[in-house]
Amino acid sequence: MANDPTAAGAAHGAGSLRIPHPGWPAKLDRSVGLLVEIPAALLVLAEVVVLFMGVVWRYVLHEPLIWSDELASILFLWLAMLGSVVALRRGEHMRMTAVVGKLSPGMRGVLDLVAIAAAVAFLALVLHPAIEFAADEVYVTTPALEIANSWRAAALPVGIGLMLLVALVQLCRVGDLRDAGLAVGMTGVVIALTALIGPSLGGLGNWNLLVFFVGGVGAMVLLGVPIAFAFGLATFAYLALTTSTPTVVIIGRMDEGMSHLILLAVPLFVFLGLLIEMTGMARAMVGFLASLLGHVRGGLSYVLIGAMYLVSGISGSKAADMAAVAPVLFPEMKQRGAKPGDLVALLSATGAQTETIPPSLVLITIGSVTGVSIAALFTGGLLPGLVLGLTLAALVWWRYRNEDLSAVRRASGAEIGKAFLIALPAIALPFIIRAAVIEGVATATEVSTIGIAYAAIAGLLVYRQFDWKRLYPMLLDTASLSGAILLIIGAATGMAWALTQSGFSTALAEIMKSLPGGVPTFLAVSIIAFIVLGSVLEGIPAIVLFGPLLFPIARQVGVHEVHYAMVVILAMGVGLFAPPFGVGYYAACAISRIHPDEGMRPIVGYMIALLVGLVIVAAVPWISIGFL
């Protein structure tokens, strides 16, 4: 999910296709599900426990557990790979469906099978290199636990093998034999033709980058191939056909991309967001804001903007943010005459507005791939989101300046005070999280476990709302979403390495530095580029792919790295939530249960308001770095 990492569509279209083989494939699918899902859920829980123990032993007992980070790192790679298997089985790997969704059901079914066949091709190609990579790691000993690093690296071939099995089962279950054969045949023909012309590609030099990483990736993404597998296939083909680099390097780069311990914050903050919604803390915050502003013209729209700002500071997941806020506010807003299209348009706009609010998953990703301080990013992200919130609020004031509120009762001071007391434990959570990082109680990775412990205690003792039956599905959802995000990061890391080795990054740096106009031109080009990238690739893949290339250039031309991070994150947010390609918009429509067509016209004004705010943030660096 971008920033949020949201599922842009299923990895297959089982809902619209026939399933003529309900026998052994279905049984095998269920068996694989049991084999993978329970360990994946337990790994999420184990990571929470291990990291929370590390905080307690170090900060409270003053006896650091020297092995906690190392164990967390080992478990993390297993979580990433098993989570990827769960995501593939559940059809939750991110993909672009804007083009495929407009085709006829029959053609859409064939392309859904092509997407699965492409995943099968990539997984089959990298399975042996993954086994080779894990075997080589047996000679490396971990420093704290003093065990062979192959215990960690084995997650790669195991996960890839299980994903391959799941994809093959899906080919047997989804569609009929004719369609499945057609999809496999089309994929096989493309791979064979690419291999045949491979020897003639060597003389093209860096033009191969356009062939594989623009033409190849672009075609696969538009055809609905999940983004992670599109990146992986293009990188494998480029290295295998145009260079002498051994293909095991791809696995090494994937391992490197998914093994940054800071990325462990991704599943932990996703789980925290789900926990906030389950315990009723998000509802309490929204209720307090509604009591304050419900009597003002457009008041509930202001509440929506403020609630998304506060909730984003807790969950870090856009899907969780919107799911927590929309069901609470939309019924009352509709009763007051708000049109469904305007509601979903504003919800999408607030999703883009809050992309920089810590602990945003995109902030964490930027820190992991560029080396920018996570604490600085967390501090710098607050004001930019507020600026965009104010531009949205200005548009809300204009649109609702003549709203009739004669039938709306103003909440009394006692009611507001009661709502505040109820919401106080929830409102305190973002401040506790930030204080823990700033005061050195926990790292940016560990601090989520403090939030999880706090939310669990608040749910059990304060709000008395803790459904134990939902715990396992929440752990499983966390593993699935995290696996989908982390596999993209791993594949994009491999692609970024290939681009770097080709000399492309050096050439790009020279072009960007030579642009006339200096910093303003550089920022303007970056804004346009990341709006486009955000709509096509979503936030996290775009950052992983281009962050390591562009952030050094930004430093060279004199742009502060935190300021640049805020500009590109907000630009990607606009792209992510802007129709017709922004998948965040369609996620907002799904959560709101409003048809996408209804929001197309109203969202134009909100997107313009966001762009005005983005230009202000880009033009005034102090907004991003004034409190560093």
C-alpha positions, -999 to 999 in steps of 0.1 A, spaced: 0 0 0 16 30 -8 21 51 6 -2 28 16 5 0 4 -35 -10 -8 -41 -41 -29 -47 -27 -63 -65 -59 -74 -64 -96 -71 -36 -116 -86 -64 -135 -103 -100 -129 -111 -116 -160 -95 -148 -141 -88 -155 -137 -125 -141 -170 -138 -153 -205 -138 -137 -230 -114 -141 -264 -132 -117 -283 -110 -130 -282 -75 -114 -316 -66 -77 -321 -59 -66 -285 -67 -90 -271 -41 -78 -296 -15 -42 -289 -23 -49 -252 -21 -65 -256 14 -36 -277 26 -10 -251 14 -31 -225 32 -30 -243 65 7 -250 60 15 -213 54 -11 -191 71 -7 -203 107 31 -199 107 28 -165 90 3 -153 117 25 -166 145 56 -149 130 38 -115 132 31 -122 169 66 -134 175 81 -102 160 59 -81 184 70 -101 214 108 -102 205 110 -65 198 89 -55 228 112 -77 250 142 -59 235 127 -25 246 118 -37 281 151 -54 288 172 -24 274 152 6 287 136 -8 319 159 -35 331 191 -20 316 202 -54 304 201 -53 265 193 -85 248 221 -87 223 203 -114 202 169 -97 199 175 -77 167 193 -107 151 164 -130 159 139 -104 147 158 -101 114 158 -139 109 121 -142 116 114 -111 94 126 -127 62 105 -157 69 75 -135 76 81 -116 43 83 -147 22 54 -166 39 34 -134 38 40 -133 1 27 -168 -3 -4 -158 17 -9 -127 -5 -6 -147 -37 -30 -174 -25 -55 -147 -15 -51 -126 -46 -37 -96 -28 -4 -89 -46 -6 -53 -59 -14 -49 -96 -27 -22 -119 -62 -31 -132 -73 2 -147 -68 -12 -183 -77 -48 -177 -109 -39 -159 -123 -21 -190 -120 -53 -212 -147 -79 -218 -151 -106 -191 -136 -132 -214 -105 -112 -223 -102 -101 -187 -103 -138 -176 -75 -147 -201 -53 -118 -189 -59 -128 -152 -45 -162 -162 -16 -145 -180 -8 -127 -148 -6 -160 -129 15 -176 -157 39 -147 -156 43 -152 -118 49 -189 -125 76 -180 -150 94 -157 -126 92 -181 -97 104 -211 -118 133 -191 -131 146 -179 -97 140 -210 -77 174 -226 -85 193 -194 -79 175 -191 -45 185 -226 -35 221 -218 -46 220 -185 -26 208 -203 6 234 -230 2 262 -205 0 250 -188 32 257 -220 52 293 -208 55 283 -175 72 277 -175 109 255 -149 126 274 -129 153 249 -130 182 231 -164 179 262 -180 163 241 -201 139 245 -206 101 229 -178 82 213 -204 59 186 -207 86 176 -172 76 184 -174 38 164 -207 35 132 -185 37 139 -174 1 138 -208 -17 111 -221 6 89 -190 0 96 -190 -37 88 -228 -40 55 -224 -21 45 -194 -42 53 -215 -73 31 -243 -60 3 -219 -52 4 -203 -86 3 -236 -104 -27 -247 -83 -44 -214 -93 -38 -221 -129 -56 -254 -124 -84 -239 -105 -91 -207 -123 -107 -207 -158 -110 -237 -181 -83 -258 -196 -84 -239 -229 -80 -205 -213 -52 -218 -190 -34 -234 -219 -38 -202 -239 -23 -181 -211 6 -204 -205 12 -206 -243 12 -168 -247 37 -164 -218 59 -192 -231 60 -177 -266 70 -143 -252 98 -158 -231 110 -180 -260 111 -150 -284 129 -129 -258 155 -157 -254 159 -160 -292 166 -123 -297 188 -121 -266 222 -125 -284 213 -95 -307 206 -72 -277 241 -70 -265 251 -43 -289 223 -20 -278 241 -9 -247 219 11 -223 191 11 -248 183 -22 -233 171 -3 -202 143 11 -223 135 -24 -238 133 -42 -205 125 -16 -178 102 7 -198 88 -15 -225 88 -48 -206 77 -35 -172 52 -11 -187 36 -38 -208 34 -63 -179 20 -37 -155 -7 -26 -180 -16 -62 -187 -23 -67 -150 8 -87 -140 14 -81 -102 40 -54 -99 65 -75 -79 66 -102 -106 68 -76 -134 99 -60 -118 114 -94 -112 109 -108 -147 123 -77 -163 154 -77 -141 160 -114 -146 157 -111 -184 179 -80 -185 207 -96 -165 204 -130 -181 203 -118 -217 224 -87 -218 251 -91 -191 274 -117 -177 261 -112 -142 250 -145 -126 213 -147 -119 219 -155 -82 227 -118 -78 189 -111 -82 183 -132 -51 210 -115 -32 196 -81 -40 161 -92 -31 174 -105 2 192 -71 8 160 -52 -1 138 -71 23 162 -75 51 165 -39 63 154 -42 100 137 -8 97 112 -24 73 100 -45 102 80 -14 111 57 -22 81 39 -53 94 40 -39 130 23 -6 121 -2 -24 98 -11 -46 128 -13 -15 150 -37 1 126 -60 -29 126 -58 -30 164 -68 7 167 -99 0 146 -108 -31 165 -106 -16 200 -128 14 191 -100 40 196 -105 55 161 -142 57 166 -136 76 199 -114 102 182 -139 107 154 -167 111 179 -148 138 198 -141 158 166 -177 155 155 -189 169 188 -166 199 183 -174 207 147 -207 190 138 -227 222 140 -204 242 117 -212 245 79 -193 216 63 -183 207 99 -183 169 93 -160 174 63 -136 192 86 -139 163 110 -131 139 82 -99 159 74 -89 161 110 -98 125 118 -76 112 89 -48 134 101 -50 119 136 -56 83 126 -28 84 100 -5 93 129 -14 60 145 -19 34 119 5 42 90 -19 23 67 -41 42 43 -66 14 39 -69 11 77 -73 49 80 -101 51 56 -118 20 69 -117 34 104 -131 68 96 -156 65 66 -181 41 83 -184 64 113 -189 97 95 -205 89 61 -240 79 73 -245 112 92 -230 132 64 -254 116 39 -283 125 62 -272 161 61 -274 161 23 -238 153 13 -236 137 -21 -219 102 -22 -195 114 -50 -183 144 -29 -178 121 1 -156 96 -17 -137 124 -34 -129 141 0 -120 107 15 -95 101 -13 -81 136 -10 -75 132 27 -57 99 20 -33 118 -2 -30 147 23 -19 124 51 8 105 33 35 123 53 20 119 87 42 96 108 44 67 111 37 65 73 49 33 57 63 54 29 84 75 53 98 43 68 106 29 33 123 62 23 145 60 54 154 23 47 164 28 10 180 63 12 196 64 46 176 95 57 170 97 94 136 81 103 133 105 133 139 135 111 113 122 86 88 117 114 93 153 126 93 168 92 61 151 81 37 168 104 35 204 90 33 194 52 2 173 60 -13 202 79 -7 226 50 -25 203 26 -53 199 52 -58 236 53 -60 239 15 -87 211 16 -105 229 44 -105 261 24 -122 243 -5 -147 227 19 -156 262 33 -163 274 -2 -184 244 -12 -205 243 20 -207 281 27 -245 280 21 -253 247 39 -286 247 58 -279 236 94 -312 247 110 -320 211 119 -285 204 134 -281 206 172 -249 220 187 -232 197 212 -232 211 247 -200 218 267 -207 188 288 -211 165 258 -178 178 243 -160 173 276 -174 137 279 -163 130 243 -129 144 250 -124 122 280 -135 91 261 -111 100 232 -82 111 254 -65 76 256 -67 73 218 -56 109 211 -26 103 234 -13 74 213 4 94 185 22 116 210 34 85 230 47 70 198 66 101 188 79 108 223 93 72 226 113 78 194 125 113 203 135 104 238 153 72 228 131 48 245 127 28 213 139 28 177 115 36 149 112 -1 144 105 -10 180 82 19 188 53 2 171 54 -25 197 49 1 224 19 13 204 5 -22 201 9 -28 239 -8 5 247 -37 -1 222 -43 -36 236 -43 -23 272 -66 6 262 -90 -18 244 -91 -42 273 -93 -19 302 -106 15 289 -128 8 259 -137 -27 269 -137 -36 232 -113 -64 223 -126 -92 201 -102 -121 206 -118 -139 176 -106 -112 153 -70 -115 164 -60 -144 141 -76 -128 110 -58 -95 119 -25 -113 122 -31 -130 89 -41 -98 71 -10 -82 85 12 -110 71 -5 -109 37 -2 -71 32 33 -70 45 44 -99 22 29 -81 -8 47 -49 1 80 -65 9 82 -86 -22 78 -55 -43 106 -38 -23 128 -69 -29 121 -70 -66 125 -32 -70 158 -33 -51 171 -58 -77 159 -36 -105 174 -5 -89 207 -23 -86 206 -33 -123 199 4 -133 228 15 -111 252 -10 -125 243 0 -160 255 36 -154 220 49 -158 220 66 -124 251 86 -133 236 97 -166 203 106 -149 222 126 -123 240 146 -150 207 153 -168 189 164 -136 218 186 -125 220 203 -159 184 213 -160 180 251 -163 165 269 -134 182 251 -105 163 239 -75 128 251 -87 131 232 -120 144 201 -102 115 201 -78 89 208 -105 102 179 -126 103 156 -96 67 165 -87 55 157 -122 75 125 -123 63 112 -90 26 121 -96 29 98 -127 49 72 -108 24 73 -79 -5 66 -102 12 38 -121 35 21 -96 20 32 -63 42 49 -36 64 22 -22 76 6 -55 83 41 -69 103 51 -39 123 19 -37 131 21 -74 139 58 -78 147 70 -43 183 57 -43 188 74 -77 172 108 -70 180 116 -34 217 119 -40 209 143 -69 187 163 -47 215 168 -22 239 178 -50 216 205 -63 210 218 -28 176 204 -18 174 192 19 168 155 19 138 157 43 123 186 23 127 165 -9 111 135 8 80 155 17 77 168 -18 79 134 -35 57 117 -10 29 142 -14 33 141 -52 30 103 -51 0 106 -29 -17 129 -54 -10 103 -81 -21 74 -60 -55 89 -52 -62 106 -85 -84 88 -110 -84 73 -135 -53 53 -127 -48 60 -90 -56 27 -72 -60 46 -38 -91 62 -53 -107 29 -61 -98 16 -26 -116 46 -12 -146 38 -34 -146 1 -22 -144 11 15 -172 37 10 -193 14 -12 -197 42 -37 -194 38 -74 -162 53 -88 -181 73 -115 -198 94 -88 -166 109 -75 -149 117 -108 -162 153 -111 -160 163 -74 -125 151 -69 -111 175 -95 -115 204 -71 -99 185 -42 -69 175 -64 -64 211 -74 -64 221 -37 -39 194 -30 -17 206 -58 -18 241 -44 -7 228 -10 20 207 -26 34 238 -44 34 257 -11 53 229 6 78 227 -23 83 265 -23 88 269 15 114 244 28 108 256 64 75 237 64 94 205 62 127 212 80 118 241 104 116 219 135 146 196 127 
